[in-house]
Every structure is written in C-alpha cells, then in structure tokens.
Amino acid sequence: MKEQPLYKQIQEKIKEQIRLGILRPGDRVGSEKELSQLYCVSQITTKNALIGLAEEGWVERVQGKGTFVSSQSSEVHPVSAHPVLIGVILPSMKNMIDQQLLNYIEQYTYEEGFQILLRITRESVEKETQSVRDLLELGIKGLIIFPTEAENYNESIIQLSFDKFPIVLVDRFFKNIRVPHVISDNVTGTFEAIRHLLNKGHRQIAYISPEITNSVTEDRAAGYEKAYLEHHIPIDKSLWCLLSLNSIQQNTAEQMIADFLEAKDNVTAIFTVNVRLAHMVHAYLRKHGLLDRIELMTFDIPDIPGVSYVAQNIESISRKSIEMLKAQLTGENVPQQHLEPVKLCLPSN
C-alpha cells in the first residue's frame, strides 16, 4: 500500500487526538511553525494539513489568533466513548505524600476527561517493570511514574522515552537521562532549613537520611552541604547517619538511629529527610528528655508540635505532571524538568 502524504499523516494524528478527547472543542492546535518543528516537515506541509482539517470541519482557523478545535467537531465527528487511559505507578500508599499525590492526580485527570489505571510497586524495581508492561497491554496512552526508592535506571521507562511515548516522572528522576519530570526543589529546601539552623547558632547538625540512592536523597544532601559551604564551616560527615533501605523496610532503622545519637552527645540540631525518620528521632528525643536541648527539622509536614519543616506543594506537582502529560499527548514539546518551589515552615511563637 502506498504511504499517505505527510500532510495527511499529520491530519490523522490530529484527528485521533480529537476523537480520543485529548483535544477538545476550543483547544488550540499547534501553529504551522510549531507543527513543522514537531513533525520535522516544511510549513507548506503543515499549512496544507490545517487547511484540510478546516475544510472537513475539524478545526477553525482564526486570523491573528491561531487554529482551534471546531465547536462543531464533536457533532460532526463524535468523540470516542472510551476515555483516554492514563497509567499511574506509585511506590506505595503508606505515607501522606503518596496519598496526596494520587488524590490530586485523580482529580486533574478526571477534569481532563482521562481515566487512570493504578499500580503499586512496593518499592520493587521488578514490579515497576512489570507494571509498565501490564499497563501498556491494557492500552494506556500516557504514563505517570513515581520511581522506586532504589531508582535503578529502569530500562523499560527509558525505552518509552526513546520511543516518545508520553511519560512524566514525579518526585524522583533519572539524572543524565532525558525523561520529562516534575520534582520539588530539594536542594533549596534543605539548604534553607540548614541555613536557618546555622543562623540560629547551631554548628553540630546531625543529618539523618536513607542511603543516597536516588535524586531526592542526593539533592537533599547537596542542600545540606551548600548551607555549610556558604557559612564557611567544615562539613563533619561523622554527623551523617545514612540508613540502608533494608534497615528501613525491616524496621531496624530506629535502633540504628538510637545507637548513632547516643554516640553524638555534641549534637544540638537534627535534620531528617523525611517524616518517617522524623518520627523515629522525635520518639528518641522524647524518651531521653532531649526535646528542649536538640532542635528537630524535617522535610514534609510531620504533624509534630514545635517541629519546623520544608513543605512541598503536592497539588501543584500533580497538576503540572498532568499538564506535561497532556502536552505530550497533543504532540507538543515539553521541558525536560519542572522544578516546584518549596516553603520553609517554622512554628509560630
């Protein structure tokens, strides 16, 4: 069979997006220039594609404003009764961050007319890989993934990116691999927290974290170092307690933290990189009557009175991940990274 002309191929791609409801009445379609860059063709080709779509009633071309999906398109060309399926892969549902993320992703995918299929990996790279395969077989059109804590370079995810399959990573990402991702500004968040403690006169600040195996733990450690360097204070890595993932999963981390702190009687402040570790440290400080002597700070809302924390905007992260995924579904180019600002929250006096 003879291959369709390029302008016809572009028309079919745009028609498919309208049929699936990815592009809806009133939505802007790419300009001749944008489409020519996207599909690597001449602007004459994309102009012919848009003219043909307008003649068939799929789009309306407005002088000086652009091309938009026709308000009559859903009547002339009914949208598929089947919703666009979006796969969502999360590492767990144990903490508030995971729960909030799913809540907002579901909200914003529903508003876009999408339907989600959820898989939980329980921090297993093998389950993550299998989940990707299963969801593709079920016909998903796009994928949002919160990678596992170990964050190995999952080949199935990287291959999807190479194939230009719509995909967005949230919270963690693969450094040096071009996969679109939405993350909090972990470096700045930790930097501001440690700088706050240093400005209060603390010098012996313990740093408690899972072992540095992913972009989150790496960036938060970098934020700690950046604050000390700004103050021209030597970094004492003996004040760092890095816990293996196995110790956290097997519930032995609490004893390891206790052993660490018992040997560090010079510590005046502690920063933990997540809420779970904050609760372990707080329990230790309370048990030993140290809450008045040692200041505790953490990443994310700990729900512990008097404890300062770095707040992530999970709603904004979720909304942005859907926006980036939709942009890919409609054939737009998206930035490799969206860095979401964080906020240092201090107890009120």
Residue pairs with C-beta under 8 A, 6 or more apart in sequence:
4 12
6 39
6 41
6 45
7 41
7 45
7 46
7 48
7 49
7 52
8 49
8 52
9 39
10 35
10 39
10 41
10 45
10 46
10 49
11 49
11 52
11 53
13 331
14 23
14 29
14 49
14 53
14 58
14 59
14 331
15 53
15 58
15 77
17 23
17 329
17 330
17 331
18 24
18 58
18 69
18 73
18 77
18 79
19 77
19 79
19 80
20 79
20 80
20 84
20 141
21 79
21 80
21 83
21 84
21 113
22 84
22 141
22 326
22 329
22 330
23 29
23 69
23 330
24 69
24 74
24 79
24 113
25 69
25 70
25 71
25 72
25 73
25 74
26 68
26 69
26 71
27 68
27 69
27 330
28 66
28 67
28 68
29 35
29 50
29 53
29 59
29 66
29 67
29 68
29 69
30 38
30 67
30 330
30 331
30 332
31 66
31 67
32 43
32 46
32 47
32 50
33 43
33 46
34 332
35 41
35 46
35 49
35 50
35 331
36 42
36 43
36 45
36 46
37 333
38 331
38 332
38 333
39 45
39 46
39 331
50 59
50 61
50 67
51 61
53 59
53 67
54 60
54 61
54 67
57 70
57 72
57 73
57 76
57 77
58 69
58 70
58 73
58 76
58 77
59 67
59 68
59 69
59 70
59 73
60 67
60 68
60 69
60 70
60 71
61 67
62 68
70 76
83 113
83 114
83 115
84 113
84 114
84 115
84 141
84 142
84 329
85 114
85 115
85 116
85 117
85 138
85 139
85 140
85 141
86 109
86 114
86 115
86 116
86 117
86 140
86 141
86 142
86 143
86 144
86 325
87 116
87 117
87 119
87 131
87 132
87 135
87 136
87 138
87 140
87 142
87 143
87 144
88 102
88 105
88 116
88 117
88 118
88 119
88 143
88 144
88 145
89 118
89 119
89 120
89 121
89 128
89 131
89 132
89 135
89 143
89 144
89 145
89 146
90 98
90 101
90 102
90 118
90 119
90 120
90 121
90 146
91 98
91 120
91 121
91 122
91 123
91 146
91 147
91 148
91 149
92 98
92 120
92 121
92 122
92 123
93 99
93 102
93 120
95 274
95 275
95 276
96 275
96 300
96 301
97 171
97 300
97 312
97 314
98 146
100 314
100 315
100 318
101 146
101 170
101 171
101 314
101 317
101 318
102 118
104 314
104 315
104 317
104 318
104 319
105 116
105 144
105 318
105 321
105 322
106 116
107 318
108 318
108 319
108 322
109 115
109 116
109 322
112 322
112 326
114 142
114 322
117 135
117 138
117 140
119 127
119 131
119 134
119 135
120 127
121 127
121 128
121 131
121 148
123 148
123 149
123 150
123 245
123 249
124 148
125 148
125 150
125 152
125 154
128 145
128 147
128 148
128 154
128 156
128 157
129 154
129 155
129 156
132 143
132 145
132 154
132 156
132 157
132 160
133 156
135 143
141 166
141 329
142 165
142 166
142 167
142 168
142 325
142 328
142 329
143 160
143 165
143 166
143 167
143 168
143 325
144 167
144 168
144 169
144 170
144 321
144 322
144 325
145 157
145 167
145 168
145 169
145 170
146 169
146 170
146 171
146 172
147 154
147 157
147 169
147 171
147 172
147 173
147 174
147 214
148 154
149 172
149 210
149 213
149 214
149 245
150 213
150 214
150 245
151 172
151 174
151 213
151 214
151 215
153 174
153 177
154 174
157 167
157 169
157 174
157 179
158 174
158 177
158 179
160 167
161 167
161 177
161 178
161 179
161 180
166 325
166 328
166 329
167 179
167 180
167 325
167 328
168 180
168 181
168 182
168 321
168 324
168 325
168 328
169 179
169 180
169 181
169 182
170 181
170 182
170 183
170 317
170 318
170 321
171 183
171 184
171 216
171 317
172 183
172 214
172 215
172 216
173 179
173 181
173 183
173 215
173 337
174 215
175 215
175 218
178 336
179 336
180 324
180 328
180 334
180 335
180 336
180 337
181 336
181 337
181 338
182 317
182 320
182 321
182 324
182 337
182 338
182 340
183 215
183 216
183 317
183 337
183 338
183 339
183 340
184 312
184 313
184 317
184 339
184 340
184 342
185 339
185 340
185 341
185 342
186 215
186 216
186 219
186 220
186 223
186 299
186 342
187 219
187 220
187 222
187 223
187 226
188 223
188 341
188 342
189 220
189 223
189 299
189 310
189 312
189 342
189 344
190 219
190 220
190 221
190 222
190 223
190 224
190 227
190 271
190 273
190 299
190 310
191 223
191 224
191 226
191 227
191 230
192 223
192 227
192 310
192 344
193 223
193 227
193 271
193 297
193 299
193 308
193 310
193 344
194 205
194 223
194 224
194 227
194 228
194 271
195 227
195 230
195 231
196 297
196 308
196 344
196 346
197 205
197 269
197 271
197 295
197 297
198 205
198 227
198 228
198 231
198 233
200 295
202 268
202 269
202 295
203 233
203 268
204 236
204 239
204 264
204 266
204 267
204 268
204 269
205 224
205 239
205 267
205 268
205 269
205 270
205 271
206 239
206 240
206 241
206 260
206 261
206 264
206 267
206 269
206 270
206 271
207 221
207 224
207 239
207 240
207 241
207 270
207 271
207 273
208 240
208 241
208 243
208 257
208 260
208 270
208 271
208 272
208 273
208 277
208 281
209 217
209 220
209 221
209 240
209 241
209 242
209 243
209 272
209 273
209 274
209 277
210 217
210 242
210 243
210 244
210 245
210 248
210 273
210 274
210 277
211 217
211 242
211 243
211 244
211 245
212 218
212 221
212 242
213 245
216 273
217 273
220 273
220 299
224 235
224 271
225 235
228 234
228 235
229 235
239 264
239 267
241 256
241 257
241 260
243 253
243 256
243 257
243 277
247 253
247 256
248 276
253 277
253 280
254 280
254 283
254 284
257 277
257 280
257 281
257 284
258 284
261 267
261 270
261 281
261 284
267 294
268 293
268 294
268 295
269 294
269 295
269 296
269 297
270 281
270 285
270 294
270 295
270 296
270 297
271 296
271 297
271 298
272 278
272 280
272 281
272 296
272 297
272 298
272 299
273 298
273 299
274 298
274 299
274 300
275 298
275 299
275 300
275 301
275 302
275 303
277 298
278 296
278 298
278 302
278 304
278 307
278 309
279 302
279 304
281 296
282 291
282 296
282 302
282 304
282 307
284 290
285 291
285 294
285 296
291 306
295 308
296 304
296 307
296 308
297 307
297 308
297 309
297 310
298 307
298 308
298 309
298 310
299 309
299 310
299 312
300 309
300 310
300 311
300 312
301 309
301 311
301 345
302 309
305 347
306 347
307 347
308 344
308 345
308 346
308 347
309 344
309 345
310 342
310 343
310 344
310 345
311 342
311 343
311 344
311 345
312 340
312 342
313 340
313 341
313 342
313 343
316 340
317 340
320 338
320 340
324 334
324 335
324 338
327 333
327 334
328 334
